[in-house]
Each structure stands twice: as structure tokens, then as C-alpha cells.
Amino acid sequence: MSKLGINDKIKLNSGYEIPQLGFGVYQTPADQVDKIVQEAFKVGYRHVDSASAYRNEAGCGAAILRSTIPRSEIFFTSKVGPKHISYNAAKRIISESLTKTGLEYIDLMLLHAPYGGSVHRKGAWLALVEAVEEGKIRSIGVSNYGVHHLDELEQHIKELEKERGGPGKGGVLSVGQWEVHPWCPRKDIVEWCRKRNVVVEAYAPIVRGERFGEPGLKSLAEKYGKTEAQVLVRWSFQKGYVPLPKSVRSERIKENADVYDFELSEEEVKALETEEYSPVCWDPTTSELDNYSGQEV
């Protein structure tokens, strides 16, 4: 039987802990997100993943503040939007996120995409670092970065350490978020992260349902008496990722969290993973380093 539990957490490089099961709110309507996040809390989720670009941070914050669950037990993520990857814009977005949510701090803030060009990416990262130092954010990371962007970020961190006075002054990379599933395993990115103890979050872990019916997936669902979505969330767990399933339907919200009463074998985890590179969402990981495209500066 599985040793995983809904309250399991992973230690971050920042020293904080992140719940391994997350609840995504991408495309969740702003006027419904408060109620939907509360539904997620009722069935055990303690980790909510939002973003400034989703335009629903306020409802997430309302649900967190209204909940009887202690704030210390809830993990809230937001992101600096793709068009705001610069120092000044990122500073503004962080401030706006705190205001909109009504929260005293944000548990995790990510740069949503590797846009803006090198200088602006470095500036946006510095804005995150300063927000951590000011107590506004606890942990920081990136989303949709390719290995070339990650290598550049590592260099930026070293540069900031020299410029700002020593180790730790360049910030601590704790989390990276990507579309990851058996048909887009991103082995190069995962390897980069694991060498540095960077936690991998997986959005679109159930592939938007587009791979339901695949023979290998279907047979595992039948074997364990689970849905194909549950098998995919379980696969993500056993790979050591932090999956972020999303839904606005109560039964699906509950179903996606009901993945702790079965366990895939090591062979089944390996067999489900393919050599395909078939993302179903946007894919900024392939963008060039010099990709300035109208960022607010």
C-alpha cells in the first residue's frame, strides 16, 4: 500500500515545506474561484497555485482568509506574468498580488516565463530576491524555463552574489514549474533540477484528458479500479513531482485527490513514460535567450 498521504510535504531549498498535492486555478473564473478553492480545502488540498495572469488571486486570497484552516497550513503560489519580466514590473506585480489576496506573505512566487531578455530576467529575479528579504515572499522559483534559461539563471545568481555581498544574496532557487506528464517528461529539465534539489511542479498532469484511452494508461486504470486521471496524478507523485490538477467540478476535485489507496510498481511508472515530446499547453522552454517581446519595464 502507498506510503504517500494527502498531507505529505517536500522540503524546499528555502527551508520551507511545500504540500506535494497542489490545486491549480488556471482559467477558473474570478467570480467562482473563492467557492471552488473552499471546495478543494474541504477534501484536503492545502496548496493553491494561481498567477497574476489568471486574474483570480483575489478570490484565492478570500478563500484562504475565510477558511478555518490556519494560514500556516496553507501554501499559496502566484506568478509574475510573462509581460512583467523586469525589475520594476515584477516589484509592482508582487505588491499588487499581496494587495489583491489580502495575505501578509506569499508562500511561493515564480517568474511565469523566460521572456524579456537576459537583463530583464535578471532584474525580475532580483525583485523576487528582495521580496524574500523583505518578508513578502517565502520561496521563489521559475516556470517554463528551458535548460538554457536555467543555466543563465544560475549565472545571474552568482553575479548577484558578487554584486550584493556574498553567498545567499543572489537568491535561492526552490521550485520550477512545467507541463510534465508521460507524453512530455522533460528529462533534461528534471535532471537539471534534481542535481540542485529544485522541486519540480507539474501542471497539466492529466494532459487535459487528451490521452485518456491510451492502452497503457487505460489498462492501469482498470487494474487498480481508478480513473485514468487518478493514475496520472499518482504517476506524478511517484516521480517525485508536485502535481497541480485543476477542475471546477466538485466530484473531479475530490477524485483528483483520491490517489492514496493504490501504488504503481516501478515498472509501471517507467512503462507509462514515453519518449514523446507532446506538450498540450504553451511551451516557452524552447524560446531563445534574447526574446524581448514588449515587456513592461
Rosetta blueprint (number, residue, H / E / L):
1 M L
2 S L
3 K L
4 L L
5 G L
6 I L
7 N L
8 D L
9 K E
10 I E
11 K E
12 L L
13 N L
14 S L
15 G L
16 Y L
17 E E
18 I E
19 P E
20 Q L
21 L L
22 G L
23 F E
24 G E
25 V L
26 Y L
27 Q L
28 T L
29 P L
30 A L
31 D L
32 Q L
33 V H
34 D H
35 K H
36 I H
37 V H
38 Q H
39 E H
40 A H
41 F H
42 K H
43 V L
44 G L
45 Y L
46 R L
47 H E
48 V E
49 D E
50 S L
51 A L
52 S H
53 A H
54 Y H
55 R L
56 N L
57 E H
58 A H
59 G H
60 C H
61 G H
62 A H
63 A H
64 I H
65 L H
66 R H
67 S L
68 T L
69 I L
70 P L
71 R H
72 S H
73 E H
74 I L
75 F E
76 F E
77 T E
78 S E
79 K E
80 V E
81 G L
82 P H
83 K H
84 H H
85 I L
86 S L
87 Y H
88 N H
89 A H
90 A H
91 K H
92 R H
93 I H
94 I H
95 S H
96 E H
97 S H
98 L H
99 T H
100 K H
101 T H
102 G L
103 L L
104 E L
105 Y L
106 I E
107 D E
108 L E
109 M E
110 L E
111 L E
112 H L
113 A L
114 P L
115 Y L
116 G L
117 G L
118 S H
119 V H
120 H H
121 R H
122 K H
123 G H
124 A H
125 W H
126 L H
127 A H
128 L H
129 V H
130 E H
131 A H
132 V H
133 E H
134 E L
135 G L
136 K L
137 I E
138 R E
139 S E
140 I E
141 G E
142 V E
143 S E
144 N L
145 Y L
146 G L
147 V H
148 H H
149 H H
150 L H
151 D H
152 E H
153 L H
154 E H
155 Q H
156 H H
157 I H
158 K H
159 E H
160 L H
161 E H
162 K H
163 E H
164 R H
165 G L
166 G L
167 P L
168 G L
169 K L
170 G L
171 G L
172 V L
173 L E
174 S E
175 V E
176 G E
177 Q E
178 W E
179 E E
180 V L
181 H E
182 P L
183 W L
184 C E
185 P L
186 R L
187 K H
188 D H
189 I H
190 V H
191 E H
192 W H
193 C H
194 R H
195 K H
196 R L
197 N L
198 V L
199 V E
200 V E
201 E E
202 A E
203 Y E
204 A L
205 P L
206 I L
207 V H
208 R H
209 G H
210 E L
211 R L
212 F L
213 G L
214 E L
215 P H
216 G H
217 L H
218 K H
219 S H
220 L H
221 A H
222 E H
223 K H
224 Y H
225 G L
226 K L
227 T L
228 E H
229 A H
230 Q H
231 V H
232 L H
233 V H
234 R H
235 W H
236 S H
237 F H
238 Q H
239 K L
240 G L
241 Y L
242 V E
243 P E
244 L E
245 P L
246 K E
247 S L
248 V L
249 R L
250 S H
251 E H
252 R H
253 I H
254 K H
255 E H
256 N H
257 A H
258 D L
259 V L
260 Y L
261 D L
262 F L
263 E L
264 L L
265 S L
266 E H
267 E H
268 E H
269 V H
270 K H
271 A H
272 L H
273 E L
274 T L
275 E L
276 E L
277 Y L
278 S L
279 P L
280 V L
281 C L
282 W L
283 D L
284 P H
285 T H
286 T H
287 S L
288 E L
289 L L
290 D L
291 N L
292 Y L
293 S L
294 G L
295 Q L
296 E L
297 V L
